């Protein structure tokens, strides 16, 4: 009886979250229907354009469909939970890579990322038992002398790798936690950050195109009901506000993708214990623009890869100002 009564609140909470997620997705779908459908109602010339220029409206319709598909695809994706990594590692020996060695080699530009050090580490991890290997893996990712209290979750009671944070909405620890997106109803993390960027990009293009259609309909010199212009102006004002927000969001997430940062790290840099001693202008997990873009786009296909904190000497070397030689050698790439 006690166990069943204890499970009831959790079941009710799960059902409430599921209903909230379904309501949110219905609202997103309704907003797309409202803004897109209003264009065809307010612009009497679109019927002519559909017949004379079917490719124009066809491409616009495909873009609307792509944005909606990307929304539901991102909303239903996993951000990369720590419990999933531990479960994967205990069943099929997931790949864990100490990226400090990779980052150091990237800075020396020797072009070889499959070093004997990294291979030896992987062989070492594969011979450990599941219980001891996870703790040992995480310990190797932090600098020596770091207190285990700093990287043990107070809610899940599990050992957190660097860049991990507990999400109170999902009630799970998320790898490379960026933020919990209310609009999508899920966390944005290591496994779905790229999908989130593509969703923002597609919504931005769709909003620009829709704004252009609204402006064209308002500039038409044809007889139409007064309320159509009134409704068109209100919807256009709301849409411009949404477009400005999307442009700022797209620019910011493009920046953190190029520098291998997260929203949480940018906003709470001074409060995150492993970033306190890092120089202000240094991005500790950055491996160069090209490598950052590759990892950002392909992280969901490569399995779970945990990033280690680079040594202090490397961070101090990165803090040095750029020289002409660094620019010629593409140090930032």
PyMOL commands that set and color helices and strands:
alter all, ss='L'
color gray80, all
select helices_A, chain A and resi 2-42+46-52+54-75+82-92+99-108+116-126+130-141+193-218+226-258+263-267+273-275+289-298+312-318+324-328
alter helices_A, ss='H'
color red, helices_A
select strands_A, chain A and resi 165-167+172-174+179-181+186-188
alter strands_A, ss='S'
color yellow, strands_A
deselect
rebuild
show_as cartoon
